[in-house]
Amino acid sequence: MIKLKRVYEGKEEQDGLRILVERLWPRGITKEKAAVDLWLKELAPSTELRKWFSHDPEKWREFRRRYAAELEERKEALALVRGKSKKGTVTFLYSSHDQEHNNAVALKELLEKS
């Protein structure tokens, strides 16, 4: 099972394995408070894609397509997350204010389709 949560929200037992799926460390939060178990930078969108998207909902469909194409190159990291999610709950942590249009949402959708 894969869940989503902003990294700024407190850790809860039902989070399971907490995986940060951001390329950059989130602003204003310590490592202790974030309680990240695993930081998979390689599952974050490239800097170029992240800047192009800029959390613009109008670009959401194209962002998901481009992000999925980037993830094709990262099969090992995807397999790792897929395996962990089959063993128990995994929570993708993200820093975006937009809870509907961010890379964690797109990553979860992609993994649940495959």
C-alpha positions as CSV (number, residue, x, y, z in Angstrom):
1,M,0.0,0.0,0.0
2,I,1.3,3.5,-0.9
3,K,0.1,6.6,0.9
4,L,1.0,10.2,0.4
5,K,1.8,12.9,3.0
6,R,3.4,16.3,3.2
7,V,6.8,16.0,4.9
8,Y,5.8,18.8,7.2
9,E,3.0,16.7,8.8
10,G,4.0,14.7,11.8
11,K,5.0,11.1,11.7
12,E,2.4,8.5,12.5
13,E,2.7,4.8,13.1
14,Q,0.4,3.9,10.2
15,D,2.9,5.7,7.8
16,G,5.0,2.6,7.6
17,L,8.2,3.2,5.6
18,R,8.5,7.0,5.0
19,I,10.2,7.7,1.7
20,L,11.1,11.3,0.6
21,V,10.6,11.5,-3.2
22,E,12.1,15.0,-3.6
23,R,15.4,15.9,-5.3
24,L,16.0,18.8,-2.8
25,W,15.7,18.7,1.0
26,P,12.5,20.5,2.0
27,R,12.9,23.9,3.4
28,G,12.5,24.6,7.1
29,I,12.4,21.1,8.4
30,T,15.1,19.2,10.3
31,K,16.0,15.6,9.5
32,E,14.7,14.6,13.0
33,K,11.3,16.2,12.5
34,A,11.0,14.9,8.9
35,A,11.5,11.3,10.2
36,V,12.5,10.1,6.7
37,D,13.5,6.4,6.5
38,L,14.7,6.6,2.9
39,W,15.5,9.5,0.6
40,L,15.1,8.4,-3.0
41,K,16.3,11.5,-5.0
42,E,16.4,9.4,-8.1
43,L,12.6,9.0,-8.1
44,A,12.2,12.8,-8.1
45,P,11.7,14.6,-11.4
46,S,14.7,16.1,-13.1
47,T,15.5,19.7,-12.2
48,E,14.5,20.8,-15.7
49,L,11.1,19.0,-15.5
50,R,10.5,20.4,-12.0
51,K,11.2,23.9,-13.1
52,W,9.2,23.6,-16.3
53,F,6.1,22.2,-14.4
54,S,6.3,24.8,-11.6
55,H,3.2,23.2,-10.0
56,D,1.0,24.6,-12.8
57,P,-2.2,22.5,-12.9
58,E,-2.5,23.4,-16.6
59,K,0.7,21.4,-17.3
60,W,-0.3,18.4,-15.1
61,R,-1.2,16.0,-17.9
62,E,2.1,16.7,-19.8
63,F,4.1,16.7,-16.6
64,R,2.9,13.2,-15.8
65,R,3.8,12.0,-19.3
66,R,7.3,13.5,-19.1
67,Y,7.8,12.2,-15.6
68,A,6.8,8.7,-16.5
69,A,9.3,8.9,-19.4
70,E,12.1,9.9,-17.0
71,L,11.2,7.1,-14.6
72,E,11.7,4.6,-17.4
73,E,15.4,5.2,-16.8
74,R,15.1,4.4,-13.1
75,K,13.8,0.9,-13.0
76,E,15.9,-0.2,-10.1
77,A,14.5,2.5,-7.8
78,L,11.0,1.7,-9.0
79,A,11.5,-2.0,-8.3
80,L,12.8,-1.2,-4.8
81,V,9.7,0.9,-3.9
82,R,7.3,-1.6,-5.5
83,G,8.9,-4.4,-3.4
84,K,8.7,-2.4,-0.2
85,S,5.0,-1.5,-0.9
86,K,4.1,-5.2,-1.3
87,K,5.6,-6.0,2.1
88,G,3.8,-3.2,4.0
89,T,2.7,0.4,4.0
90,V,4.9,3.0,2.3
91,T,4.3,6.7,2.6
92,F,5.7,9.0,-0.1
93,L,6.7,12.3,1.5
94,Y,6.6,15.5,-0.6
95,S,7.0,19.2,0.1
96,S,4.6,20.7,-2.4
97,H,1.7,22.8,-1.1
98,D,-0.5,21.4,-3.9
99,Q,-1.7,18.1,-2.7
100,E,-3.2,17.1,-6.1
101,H,-0.5,18.1,-8.6
102,N,2.9,16.9,-7.4
103,N,5.4,14.2,-8.3
104,A,4.4,12.0,-5.4
105,V,0.9,11.8,-6.7
106,A,2.2,11.0,-10.2
107,L,4.6,8.4,-8.9
108,K,1.9,6.7,-6.9
109,E,-0.4,6.6,-9.9
110,L,2.3,5.1,-12.1
111,L,3.2,2.4,-9.6
112,E,-0.4,1.5,-9.0
113,K,-1.0,1.1,-12.7
114,S,1.9,-1.3,-13.3
